[in-house]
Amino acid sequence: MDNFMAARSQMALSLGFHIIFSCIGMVMPFFMAVSHFMYLKTHNPIYRNVTKAWSKGVAIFFATGAVSGTVLSFELGLLWPTFMKHAGPIFGMPFSLEGTAFFIEAIALGFFLYGWGRFNKWFHWFTGVVVGVSGLASGILVVAANAWMNSPSGFDLVNGKYTNIDPIKAMFNPAWFSQALHMSVAAFAATGFAVAGVHALMILRKRNVDFHTRSFRIAAIFGVVAAILQPLSGDISAKMVAKRQPAKLAAMEAHFKTEPYSPLIIGGIPDVKNKKVDYALELPGMLSFMVYDDFKTPVKGLDQIPLADQPPIAVTHYAFQLMVGLGMAMMALGVIYLIALVKKKSWFTKRWFLKLFIAATPLGFIAVEAGWTVTEVGRQPWIIQGVMRTADAVTPMPGIGYSFYLFTAVYFTLSIAVTFLLYRQIKMVPVLYDNAEPLTH
């Protein structure tokens, strides 16, 4: 493995782990705040115990997210020094603000964890809301920085030098809103289905059923609403990609030929050599309609993009198809949940219904990983779209392969530790949380 591939692999590994930790850390505090609110309104001790149990999970993912995020910040400078040298002064503001949001989140989480019986009950609840809002803001700010890499703005490039730098314009670049919206909704969908799936498993096993039923319904409603809204955010994001990154869209769809009534490709195996897609379902004109709201307007294909500027087509296409397929499956399950909520309440206790949510536990995070694969691989060969190539930004230092192997071991160890801690939390529910202690506030 050469240094370039080792550096890319290390970033992919680090981002792949961090995105899971950060999604859960962004979303779980909102679940926690809802259950806490329900406790304050109903004085039902089960809601208090759900809140305490979830708060421990939030603390675990906050700690692991802080570690993996810190590693990423160092990797940007150490693995991609040329990139940071030029890009740092331009898109550094969202990273600085993300650090502020992180500290606010840390302080609020400390208040929440140790504030039981010490603060005014509504102030205590508010600190939990602050944890969620600051965590979500932190995620949005990081996504804004990534959006700048996909849609660079806020500077002029004159004779190889970056001038007239405007950090505000760079942060609020044309792609920031669509990417932030899509990622935020995805985080709620993925975390909602994952948490609901764990609680559904416990209900199916008839373990602490009341505790897990209330937990399941809170998590599931977040996941269901997000999954149903996700296609709308995806449409906004895809239109932005079509406008700012036509090569990425062409790779996503394996769209080789520019032609009127451009077809939407579902599935298929791209044959890059012969510039066609085998075994695919084609819907004529649908890609044109989704991009331009017009069935006839041609969508730019790979035939109009120089070969040196094309991303890896197969990987981008498969990742995109996987993301969309899983998203549609989650949306379908969301519709089933809403039917159960409105008309078929008996479904909530049916084994098939619970098994559907158990099966859906990992789907959201697989979709998130696939989505980030599309975002990053689809931008290649650029690290800054149309401005700087990834190969020109990598460190010249040797031995990056050894660093990759080391960090692989570190992240897998961290994953094992997190899995153990979460498993221990679930096993301790009957002892620590599923009881009716005297009310504290």
N, C-alpha and C positions, 0 to 999 in steps of 0.2 A: 504494500500500500504506500503510494507516494504521499508527500506532505499535503498536497492539495486535497486529495480524497480523504486523508486522515483528518484534516481540519474540518472539512464539510461533514464527515461522519460524526465527529465529536460534537459539532453544533447541533446536528440532527438528533443525536442521542440526548443531549442536554435539553433541547427544546421539547422533545417528545415526552420526557419525564416531567419537566416543569409545567407543561401546559395542563397536565392532569391535576397536579397539586394546586396550581393557581386557579383553575376553574372551580374546584371544590371550595377553595378558600374564598373565592369571590361570592359564591352562591349560598353555601351552607349558613352563613350568618343571617340571611333573610328567612330561611326555614326556622332558625332558632328564634328570631324576633317574632314570627307569627305564633309559634307555640307559646312563647312567653306572654304575648298579648292575650292569647286564649286563656292562659292561666290567671292573668290579672283580672280578666273579665268574669271567668266562671269559678275561680278558686278551686278548680279540679286539680288535685295534686299530681295526676298523671301528666298533665301538660307541663307542670314544673319539672317533673322528672325527665320528660322528653327534652325539655330545654337544656337541662344540666347535662344529659347524655350527649346531645348534639354539640354543646359548647366544648366538651372535651375533644370531640372530633375536629371542631374548628381549630382548637389549639394545636392539635397534632399536625394538621395540614398547613397551618400558619408557619409553624417551625420548619417543616420540610420545604415549604415553598420559599421561605426566606433563605435557606441554605442553597437550594437549586437556583434561585434567582441571583444570588450573590456570585455563584460560580459562572453563570451566564454573563454577568457584567464584566468579569475578569476575562472571560474567553473572547469577548468582542475586541478587547484591546490587545490581547496576546496573540490571538489567531489571525486577526484581521487588522493589523496596525495601519495599513495604508487607507483602508476604509474609514477607520476612526479618525485618522489625521485630518481627512478632508470633510467627513460627514459630521464629526463630533460637534464642531461649532455651529452647525446648521440645525441638526435635529436633537441637540442635547437638552433642550428645554423640557420636553415631555418626560425624559428620564429624571431630570431634577425634580419636577413636580411629582413624579411617581415615588421618589424617595420621601417627599413630604407626606404623601398619602399613606405610605407604608408606616411611617412613624405615628401618624394619627391612629391608624388601625391598631398598631401595637399597644398604644396607650389605652385606647377604648377597650380593647380585648382584656387588658389587665384589670381595668375597672369592672368589666362585666364578670369576669371569672371570680373575682374576690369581693364583689359588691353585694352578694346575697346577704340580706339582713343588716347591711351597713348604710346603704343609700336609700333615699326616697324611691319608692317602687317604680315610679314612672321615669325618674332620672336613670335608674338602673336599666330599664327597658330601652331608653334612648341610647345608652352607651352601646347596646347590642346593635341597634340600627346604624349607629356610626361605624361600627366594625364592618357591616355590610356595604354601606355607601362608600367608605374609603377604600375597601377592597375592590369594589366594582370600578371606582375611579382609577385606581392603580392599574387595573387591567386595561381599561380604555386608553390610558396614556401610553402604555407600552405598545398597544395595537396601533396607536397614532404614529408612533415612531416606525413601526413596520410598514404602515401605509405610505409613509414618506418614501421608503425604499421602492415601493411599487409605483408611486406617483410623485416623483421629486418636484419640489417647488420651494420658493423662498430664497432663491439665489440666482445669479447669472454666472455662467461658465464662459470666461473670456481667456483665450490662449492658455487653457489648462488650469486657470486659477478661478477660485470661487469668490465672486464679489457680490456686493449689494445684498448681503445676507439679511434675511428677515425671519427670525426664529418663530414668530407668531404665525406667519404665512406657511412656514414649513410644517408646524405642528397641525394647523388646520388645513392640511393639503386636500386636494379634491377627493382622495379616496378614504380619508379618515372616518367620515361618518358611516359610509356603507360597510367598511370593515369592522368598525367598533360595534355597530348594530348587529351585524351577522355573528360576530364572535360572542357578544354578550348573550344573545338569544340562544346560541349553541351551548354556552356554558350552563344556562338555566335548564335547557332540555337534557343535556348529558347528566348533570348532577341530579336533577329531579328523578330521572328514570333509574339511575344507579342506586340512589338512596331508597326509592320506592321498591326496587327489586330486592334489596337486602331485607327490608321489613316484610315484604310479601313472602319471602322464604321462611321467616320466623313465624308468620301467621299460618302458613301451610303446615309447619311442624308443630303448631299449637303451643308455641312458647310465648308466654306473656302477651296473650292475644290483644287485650285492650290497649296496652302500651304501644304495640307495634301497629295496630290498626289506625290509631290516631296519627302516629308518625307517618305511616304509609299515605294517608289521605292528604296530609300537608305537602309532602314531597311530590306526590303524584300530580296534584293540581298545578304545581309550578311547572313540572316537566311537560304535562299535557298541553297547557296553554302555550308554552314556548315552542313545542314541536309543531303545533298547528300554525303558529305565526312564522316559523322559520322559512317556509317557502317564499313568503313575501320579502323577508330580508335578503334571501338568496337571490331573488329577482333583481333587487336594487343593486346588490353586489355584482351580479353578472353583467348588468348593463354598464357599470363602471369599468369592469374588466374589459368589456368589448371596446369601450372608448379609449382607455388608457393603455391597455396591454393586449392588443389583438392577437399577438403570437400565443399568449397564454390561453385565450379563449379557443383559438384554433386547435391547440394541443388538448385542451380539456375535452373538446368535442370530436377530436381526431378528424377535423374538418380540413381535408387536403385541397379541395378545389373551390375557388371563388366562383359562385354561380348564383343566378336568381333562384328564388324559392329554396334557399339553403336549408337542407334537411337537419332535423334534430336526430342525433345518433343515440340510440339506447342500447347499451351493452356493446358486444362486438370485440374483435381482436384486431388492433391496428396492424396492417402490413405496410411498414414504413417504406420498404424497398419499392413496392409496387404502388404506393400511395393510394391505398384503399382500406376499407374496414370489412373484415370477414365476419359473418354470422351476426350482423347487427340488425336491429329493427330501425328503419328510417321513417321519419315522419316529415314528408316534403313541406317546405315552407315554414316549419315550426321554429327553427332557429332564427330565421329572419324575423318572424313575428315576435319572438321573445326578446330579441335585441332592439328591433326598430319599430315594433308594433305595426309591422307591415309584412305580409307574407312574401312579397316579391323582392324587396331590397336585398342585394347580395351581401353576405357576411364575408369579410376578408378571410381567405383561407391560407394554408401554409404555402401554397404555390406563389404567393406574393410576398413571402418573407424569406430573406436570405438564409441559406442553410446554417451559416455561422451564428445566426441570431435566433434559431429555433430551440425551444426547450426540449428535453427528453419527452417524446410524444406518448409512448406506451405507459410510462409511469404516471404521467399527469392524467391521462385518460382513465386509467384503471382507478386511480385515487378519487377522481371526480365522480365516476360512476358508483363507486363504493359509498362515497359520502351521500350522494343523492338517493341511492337505494335505501340506505339505512335511515335517512331522514324521512323518506316516504313511509317506511315501515313503522317508525315511531309516530308519525302523524296518524296513520291508520289505527294504531293502538290508542292514541289520544282520543280519536272519535269514539272508539269502543268504550273508553272510560266515561266520556260525556254522556253516552247513551245509558250507561249504568247509573250515572249520577242523577239523570233526569227521569228515566222511565223504568230501569231494570235494576233497582237497588239490590235485589237478591243475588245479582252477579258478583257482588263484592265478596261473598263467602264461597263462591264456586271455585273448585280446584283449578279448572281450566283458565279462569280469569287470573288467578294468582300466578299460575305457571307462565302465562304470557308476559307478565311483568318481570318475573324471575329471568326468563329468557332474554328480556330486553335490557337487563342490567348493564352489560358492557357496550351496547350498541351505540349510545351517545358518544362515548369516549373514543370508540373506533372511528366514528364519523368525524370527530374533532381532529384526530390524528390524520385522517385522510384529507380533511380540509386544509390543514397546515402543510401537508405534502403538496397539494395543489398550489397553495400560495407560494411556497419557497421553490419547489422544483419547476413550477410553471414560469417563474421569473428568470430562470437561467437562460443564457449564460451571464446574466447581469446580477450584480449585488445592489447597484442603484440603477433602476430601469433606464436604459438608453444612455447612461452617463459613465458608469464604471463596471467593468467586467469582474466577475468573482475571482477569476484566475489572477487578475492584477492586484487584488486586495489582500491575498494570503501572505502570511509571514514567511520570510526567507529562512527562518531558523530551522535547523534539522531536528529530527527525533520526534516529530508530532505524533507519529504512529504509537510510540510508547505512551504518550499522554492520553491518547484515545483508549488504549487498553486499560490504563489505570482508571480513567473516569468511568469506563464501562463497569468495572468492578465496584467502584464507589456507588454508582447509581443503582446497581442491582442490590447491593447491600442495603442501601437506603430504602429501596422498595420492600425488601424483606422485613426490615424494621417497622415500616409503616403498616404493612399487612398484619404483622404480629400485634401491634398496638391496637389496631382496629378490631381484630379478632378478639382480643382480650376485652375490649370495651363491650362488644356484643355479648360475650359470654358472661360478663359481670352485670348485665342488665337486671336479672332477678335479684341480685344481692344489693346493688347500689341504687337502682333507679325505680324498679317496679314495686314501689311500696307507698304507703300513705303516711308520711311523716307529718308532724304538726306544721301548719302553715307558717312560713317565715315572713312573707309579705306579698 
